[in-house]
C-alpha cells in the first residue's frame, strides 16, 4: 500500500512532467520523438483504501464458504 500511494504515484507524476517537457522540445532535438513514459504507475489513497476493503470483504466471503 505504501509503495502504491508513495513511490509509484510520485514516479508517475514525475513521468507526466517529463513527458510535457519532451513535448515542448524543438523538432530538431534528438529526444523530441522519444516514446512517452508511462505515467499511470501508482494509485491514489482512495483507490488503495477501496482495494483494501474489497480484499478484506473477499477474504471474509471465501472463509465462510
DSSP file (Angstrom, degrees, kcal/mol; ACC not computed):
  #  RESIDUE AA STRUCTURE BP1 BP2  ACC     N-H-->O    O-->H-N    N-H-->O    O-->H-N    TCO  KAPPA ALPHA  PHI   PSI    X-CA   Y-CA   Z-CA
    1    1 A X     >        0   0    0      0, 0.0     4,-2.1     0, 0.0     5,-0.3   0.000 360.0 360.0 360.0 -42.4    0.0    0.0    0.0
    2    2 A X  H  >  +     0   0    0      1,-0.2     4,-2.2     2,-0.2     5,-0.5   0.924 360.0  48.3 -61.9 -43.3    2.8    2.4    0.9
    3    3 A X  H  4>S+     0   0    0      1,-0.2     5,-2.3     3,-0.2     6,-0.5   0.903 110.4  51.2 -64.3 -41.8    4.5    1.7   -2.4
    4    4 A X  H  45S+     0   0    0      1,-0.2    39,-2.2     4,-0.2     5,-0.3   0.885 120.9  32.1 -65.6 -39.6    1.3    2.2   -4.5
    5    5 A X  H  <5S+     0   0    0     -4,-2.1    -1,-0.2    37,-0.2    -2,-0.2   0.693 131.0  30.5 -92.0 -19.1    0.5    5.5   -3.0
    6    6 A X  T  X5S+     0   0    0     -4,-2.2     4,-2.1    -5,-0.3     5,-0.2   0.837 124.0  21.4-101.4 -82.1    4.0    6.8   -2.3
    7    7 A X  H  >5S+     0   0    0     -5,-0.5     4,-2.1     1,-0.2     5,-0.2   0.936 128.4  39.7 -62.7 -54.2    6.8    5.7   -4.6
    8    8 A X  H  ><S+     0   0    0     -5,-2.3     4,-2.1     2,-0.2    34,-0.6   0.865 114.0  53.8 -69.6 -35.3    4.9    4.7   -7.7
    9    9 A X  H  > S+     0   0    0     -6,-0.5     4,-1.9    -5,-0.3    -1,-0.2   0.927 112.9  43.5 -63.5 -44.0    2.4    7.5   -7.5
   10   10 A X  H  X S+     0   0    0     -4,-2.1     4,-2.2     2,-0.2    -2,-0.2   0.854 111.2  54.2 -71.8 -33.7    5.2   10.1   -7.4
   11   11 A X  H  X S+     0   0    0     -4,-2.1     4,-2.2    -5,-0.2    -1,-0.2   0.885 108.5  50.7 -64.6 -37.1    7.2    8.3  -10.1
   12   12 A X  H  X S+     0   0    0     -4,-2.1     4,-2.0     2,-0.2    -2,-0.2   0.890 109.5  49.6 -66.0 -40.2    4.1    8.6  -12.3
   13   13 A X  H  X S+     0   0    0     -4,-1.9     4,-1.9     2,-0.2    -2,-0.2   0.884 111.0  50.0 -65.8 -37.9    3.7   12.3  -11.6
   14   14 A X  H  X S+     0   0    0     -4,-2.2     4,-2.5     2,-0.2    -2,-0.2   0.898 108.9  51.6 -67.2 -39.9    7.4   12.8  -12.5
   15   15 A X  H  X S+     0   0    0     -4,-2.2     4,-2.3     2,-0.2    22,-0.3   0.880 107.1  54.4 -62.9 -38.0    6.9   10.8  -15.7
   16   16 A X  H  X S+     0   0    0     -4,-2.0     4,-1.8     2,-0.2    -1,-0.2   0.925 110.2  45.8 -60.1 -45.8    4.0   13.1  -16.6
   17   17 A X  H  X S+     0   0    0     -4,-1.9     4,-2.2     1,-0.2    -2,-0.2   0.905 111.5  51.4 -65.8 -42.5    6.1   16.2  -16.1
   18   18 A X  H  X S+     0   0    0     -4,-2.5     4,-2.4     1,-0.2    -1,-0.2   0.884 107.5  53.5 -62.8 -38.0    9.0   14.7  -18.2
   19   19 A X  H  X S+     0   0    0     -4,-2.3     4,-1.9     1,-0.2    -1,-0.2   0.895 108.3  50.2 -63.1 -39.4    6.6   13.9  -21.0
   20   20 A X  H  X S+     0   0    0     -4,-1.8     4,-1.1     2,-0.2    -2,-0.2   0.910 110.1  50.0 -64.1 -41.8    5.4   17.5  -21.0
   21   21 A X  H >< S+     0   0    0     -4,-2.2     3,-0.6     1,-0.2     4,-0.3   0.923 110.3  49.5 -62.9 -44.3    9.0   18.7  -21.2
   22   22 A X  H >< S+     0   0    0     -4,-2.4     3,-1.2     1,-0.2    -1,-0.2   0.864 106.4  56.8 -64.3 -36.1    9.8   16.4  -24.1
   23   23 A X  H 3< S+     0   0    0     -4,-1.9    -1,-0.2     1,-0.2    -2,-0.2   0.791 104.6  53.5 -65.4 -26.8    6.7   17.6  -26.0
   24   24 A X  T << S+     0   0    0     -4,-1.1    -1,-0.2    -3,-0.6    -2,-0.2   0.480  85.1 109.1 -88.0  -2.3    8.0   21.2  -25.8
   25   25 A X  S <  S-     0   0    0     -3,-1.2    -3,-0.0    -4,-0.3     2,-0.0  -0.406  80.6 -99.9 -71.2 149.9   11.4   20.4  -27.3
   26   26 A X    >   -     0   0    0      1,-0.1     3,-1.8    -2,-0.1     6,-0.2  -0.348  33.1-112.0 -65.9 153.9   12.1   21.7  -30.8
   27   27 A X  T 3  S+     0   0    0      1,-0.3    -1,-0.1     5,-0.1     5,-0.1   0.775 114.8  59.8 -60.5 -28.3   11.7   19.1  -33.5
   28   28 A X  T 3  S+     0   0    0      4,-0.1    -1,-0.3     3,-0.1     2,-0.2   0.575  80.7 105.7 -79.5  -7.3   15.5   19.0  -34.3
   29   29 A X  S X  S-     0   0    0     -3,-1.8     3,-1.6     1,-0.1     4,-0.3  -0.515  77.8-127.9 -71.6 138.9   16.3   17.9  -30.7
   30   30 A X  T 3  S+     0   0    0      1,-0.3     3,-0.4    -2,-0.2    -1,-0.1   0.784 107.6  47.4 -59.5 -28.2   17.3   14.2  -30.5
   31   31 A X  T >  S+     0   0    0      1,-0.2     3,-1.8     2,-0.1    -1,-0.3   0.467  82.7  95.9 -92.1  -0.8   14.7   13.4  -27.8
   32   32 A X  T <  S+     0   0    0     -3,-1.6    -1,-0.2     1,-0.3    -2,-0.1   0.768  91.5  39.4 -64.7 -24.3   11.8   15.2  -29.5
   33   33 A X  T 3  S+     0   0    0     -3,-0.4    -1,-0.3    -4,-0.3    -2,-0.1   0.094  86.9 133.7-110.9  23.4   10.5   11.9  -31.0
   34   34 A X    <   -     0   0    0     -3,-1.8     2,-0.2     1,-0.1     3,-0.1  -0.393  67.4 -97.6 -70.2 149.7   11.2    9.7  -28.0
   35   35 A X        -     0   0    0      1,-0.1    -1,-0.1    -2,-0.1    -2,-0.1  -0.479  47.0-107.0 -66.5 134.0    8.5    7.3  -26.8
   36   36 A X        -     0   0    0     -2,-0.2     2,-0.2     1,-0.1    -1,-0.1  -0.274  32.5-113.4 -64.1 148.8    6.5    8.8  -23.9
   37   37 A X        -     0   0    0    -22,-0.3     2,-0.4     1,-0.1    -1,-0.1  -0.491  33.6-100.4 -77.7 150.4    7.0    7.4  -20.4
   38   38 A X        -     0   0    0     -2,-0.2   -23,-0.1     1,-0.1     3,-0.1  -0.586  38.8-179.4 -69.9 127.7    4.2    5.5  -18.7
   39   39 A X        +     0   0    0     -2,-0.4     2,-0.6     1,-0.2     3,-0.3   0.365  61.6  79.9-113.8   5.1    2.6    7.9  -16.2
   40   40 A X        +     0   0    0      1,-0.2    -1,-0.2   -25,-0.1   -31,-0.1  -0.569  55.5 124.0-107.8  68.6   -0.1    5.7  -14.7
   41   41 A X        +     0   0    0     -2,-0.6   -32,-0.2   -33,-0.3    -1,-0.2   0.849  60.9  37.6 -96.4 -39.5    2.1    3.9  -12.2
   42   42 A X  S    S-     0   0    0    -34,-0.6     2,-0.3    -3,-0.3   -37,-0.2  -0.289  71.4-116.2-108.5-171.0    0.6    4.4   -8.8
   43   43 A X        -     0   0    0    -39,-2.2   -34,-0.2   -42,-0.1     2,-0.1  -0.926  24.7-113.9-127.4 151.4   -2.7    4.6   -7.1
   44   44 A X     >  -     0   0    0     -2,-0.3     4,-2.0     1,-0.1     3,-0.3  -0.420  36.8-106.8 -75.4 159.9   -4.5    7.4   -5.2
   45   45 A X  H  > S+     0   0    0      1,-0.2     4,-2.3     2,-0.2     5,-0.2   0.871 121.2  55.5 -56.8 -36.5   -5.1    6.9   -1.5
   46   46 A X  H  > S+     0   0    0      1,-0.2     4,-2.4     2,-0.2    -1,-0.2   0.896 106.4  49.8 -63.1 -40.3   -8.8    6.4   -2.2
   47   47 A X  H  > S+     0   0    0     -3,-0.3     4,-2.2     2,-0.2    -1,-0.2   0.883 110.6  50.4 -65.4 -38.0   -8.1    3.6   -4.6
   48   48 A X  H  X S+     0   0    0     -4,-2.0     4,-2.2     2,-0.2    -2,-0.2   0.917 111.0  48.1 -67.0 -43.2   -5.8    1.9   -2.1
   49   49 A X  H  X S+     0   0    0     -4,-2.3     4,-2.6     2,-0.2     5,-0.2   0.924 111.9  50.0 -62.7 -44.4   -8.4    2.1    0.6
   50   50 A X  H  X S+     0   0    0     -4,-2.4     4,-2.5     1,-0.2    -1,-0.2   0.896 111.0  49.8 -61.7 -39.8  -11.1    0.7   -1.7
   51   51 A X  H  X S+     0   0    0     -4,-2.2     4,-2.5     2,-0.2    -1,-0.2   0.886 110.5  49.5 -65.4 -39.0   -8.7   -2.2   -2.7
   52   52 A X  H  X S+     0   0    0     -4,-2.2     4,-2.3     2,-0.2    -2,-0.2   0.922 112.5  47.1 -66.2 -43.7   -8.0   -3.0    1.0
   53   53 A X  H  X S+     0   0    0     -4,-2.6     4,-2.4     2,-0.2    -2,-0.2   0.927 113.6  48.2 -63.6 -44.6  -11.7   -3.0    1.8
   54   54 A X  H  X S+     0   0    0     -4,-2.5     4,-2.6    -5,-0.2     5,-0.2   0.908 111.0  51.3 -62.5 -41.9  -12.5   -5.2   -1.2
   55   55 A X  H  X S+     0   0    0     -4,-2.5     4,-2.3     1,-0.2    -1,-0.2   0.910 111.5  46.6 -61.9 -42.8   -9.7   -7.6   -0.3
   56   56 A X  H  X S+     0   0    0     -4,-2.3     4,-2.3     2,-0.2    -1,-0.2   0.903 112.7  50.6 -65.5 -40.9  -10.9   -8.0    3.2
   57   57 A X  H  X S+     0   0    0     -4,-2.4     4,-2.4     2,-0.2    -2,-0.2   0.923 111.5  46.7 -63.4 -45.6  -14.5   -8.5    2.0
   58   58 A X  H  X S+     0   0    0     -4,-2.6     4,-2.4     1,-0.2     5,-0.2   0.915 112.3  50.6 -64.0 -42.5  -13.5  -11.2   -0.5
   59   59 A X  H  X S+     0   0    0     -4,-2.3     4,-2.0    -5,-0.2    -1,-0.2   0.898 111.3  48.7 -62.4 -39.8  -11.3  -12.9    2.1
   60   60 A X  H  X S+     0   0    0     -4,-2.3     4,-1.5     2,-0.2    -2,-0.2   0.912 112.5  47.5 -65.9 -43.2  -14.3  -12.9    4.6
   61   61 A X  H  X S+     0   0    0     -4,-2.4     4,-0.6     1,-0.2    -2,-0.2   0.870 113.2  47.8 -68.1 -36.1  -16.7  -14.3    2.0
   62   62 A X  H >< S+     0   0    0     -4,-2.4     3,-0.7     1,-0.2    -1,-0.2   0.870 107.6  56.5 -71.9 -36.0  -14.3  -17.0    0.9
   63   63 A X  H 3< S+     0   0    0     -4,-2.0    -1,-0.2     1,-0.2    -2,-0.2   0.870 108.5  47.3 -62.7 -36.8  -13.6  -18.0    4.5
   64   64 A X  H 3<        0   0    0     -4,-1.5    -1,-0.2     1,-0.2    -2,-0.2   0.603 360.0 360.0 -83.3 -10.4  -17.3  -18.6    5.2
   65   65 A X    <<        0   0    0     -3,-0.7    -1,-0.2    -4,-0.6    -2,-0.2   0.507 360.0 360.0 -89.2 360.0  -18.0  -20.7    2.1
